[in-house]
């Protein structure tokens, strides 16, 4: 297969995820919900792909936005009762960018794939691996706490968060009209979902990742 042109000097982010307890739910249920969440983030096969039945990979050229992306996937998926995901973020390069994500390769893919198998032993459903131990320890301390907050979302909290993340320019009144709920309901659900806390962490994550990328680019 012909390689797609790609700047190998750039850092990318890869999310490898899988459905928690997928056998307890009808495949049509979680497959439809997962595809719906991923379709909002890119093109099937080129940007994301579902493989092995209940696993997926997503490639992003914006590592600083990858926690926000993970939140969007999580919120969309957990909008359906009983569904949840584990996700492993890998930061690195792409040595072979194919027209299908599942056939691409590079350190970002390797780190993400290796990390997904370790999540159970880390007792978290979201973590990051960049190849820099100090950076990973720093970021994973915050990601672990953020992950716990997201794991506790009820479906109506998750669906409201999903709407807020999809339409960040909307105020609560406008978001309520889109979601067909009252403004005070939007406010209550976002509060119970710790939405502002998670947005504050996302801001911190973006700042740290931007600095990490700058150090990596300037490293001899």
N, C-alpha and C positions, 0 to 999 in steps of 0.2 A: 504494500500500500504506500502511496506517495506521501511523504511528509508535508505537513502544513508549515509554512514559514513561521519562524518564531525566534525572538530575541533571547538567546540563551543566557545573556548577562542579567536578565531580569529575574527577580524573585517572584514566585507565584505561590498560591495557596491551594491545597487540595483537601477536600473533606471526604473522608470515607466513613460511611455510616451504615448501620443496619437496624432493622426493626426489632424491638425488644419483644420477646415471646410471640413471634409472628405466627406460630402454629396455633395459638389460642384464638386467632381471629381469622375470618374468611379472607383469603388472599385478595379477592376483588375489593374488599373494604379498604385494606391498607395500601394496596397497589394504586387504587384510584386516588386516595388522599395524598400519597407520596408524589405521584406524578403531577398532581395539581399544584403542590407546593413548589416542586422543582421547575415546572414550566414557567413560573413567574421570574425565574432567576437566569434563564438561558435556554439554549437550544439543545434538544435531546440529541444524544450521541456526541455532538461536538463539544458541548459544555458540561453535560451531565449524562449519566447512564446508570440504569438499574441492572445489576448482574447477580448471579447466584441466587436468583429468586427474591431474596429479601434484603439485599445490600445495594448500595449505590455509591457512586463517586461523582464529585462536582469539582471542576477546575475553575479557579478565579485568578484573574490577572491583577487583582486588588487585595493583597494580603492585609492591608490596614482595615479593610471593610469585612474581613472574614468572620469576625465574631457577630457582627450585625447580620450577615448572611446566615450564620448558624441559628441565630435567634429566629429569623424569618422561617427557616425550614421547620424548626421545632414548634413554633407557634401554629403554623399551618397544619402540621401533622397532628398535634395534640388537640386540635379543634374537634376531632372525632373521639368520642368517649372510648377509653381503654387503650388508645394507641400512644406509643412513645418510641423514641429513637436513642441510640448511642451514636456519637460522632467523634471522629478523631481528625484534628487539623494538622496537616503537614505543611511546613514552609520550606521552600527550596527552589531548585531549578527544574527545568524540563529538558531532558537530553534528547528525547524523541517525541515530538508533538504530532500525533497521528490525527486523522479525521474523526476517529472515535476515541473518546476519553479512555475507555477500558484498555485500549491498545497503546496508549502513550506511556512514557516512562521518564524517570528522573528522580532526584532526591526527594522532591515534594511528595511524589507518589509512594516512594519507599517508606518514608517516615510516617505518612498517614496510614498506610497499610499495616506497618508494624505496630503502631500505637493502638489501633482498634482492637487488636488481640490482647492488649494489656489493660484495657479499661476496667474489666471485672476485678482485677487484682488491685487497681488503684481506687476502687469503690466510687467511681465517678462515671457520668454519662457523656462528658465532654472534656477534652484536653487538647493540648497543642504540643507539637514536637518540631523544633527548628534546627536542631543540630548544635545549639548553644545551650549548654546545661544551665548556666546562671539565668539566662533569659527565660528558659522554659520553667524553671522553678518559680521565678518571679511571677510570670503570667499565669501559671497553673494554680497558684494559690488563690488568685482572684477568680479564675474561671471555675474552679471547684465550687466556690460559694455561689457564683452566678448560676451554675448548673443545678444546684440544689433548689434555688428559687424557681427555676424553670420546670424542674421535675414536679413541683407541687402545683403547677397550673391545672385548674379544672378546665373542661372543654370551653365553657363560656368565657373564662379569663383568656385562654389561649386564642380564641377566635377574635376577641377584642384587641389583644396585643397584635395579632396578625394584621388586622385592619390598620392599627396605628402605625405599624412598621411599613406597611404598603403605601400609606398616605401620610407621610410625616408632616406634610404642609397643612393638613387639615386640623382645625381646632376640634374640641370635643363635640360641639354641636353639629358640625359638618360630618364628623365621623359617625355620630349617632344616626344621622339620616342615611348614610351609606349602609350601616349595619342594621338599620331598622330598630333601633333601641333609643331610649331617652338619654339625654345628655348626662343626667345624674347617674344613670346606669353605667355609661361609659366611664365616668370618673371613678365610680365605686370599683368596677372590675379592674381598671388599670392600677388603682391603688392596691387592691388585694393581690394583684399579679406582680407587685414591686417593679412596675414598669419604669419609673423614674430612676430607681436604684440601678436597674440594668442599663439604662441609657447612660447614666454617669460612668458605669464601668466601661461601656462601649467607647465613650470619649477617652477614657484613660488608656484603653487597649489601643485605640488608633494612634494616640500620641507615642506610646511605647513602641509600636510596630513601625511607625514612621522613622523613629530614631534608629531602630534595629536595621531597617533597610538602608538608611544612610551610612551606618557603620559598615555594613556588608559591601556596599558599592565602593566605599573609599578604602576598604581593606586591601593591602597590597597582595 
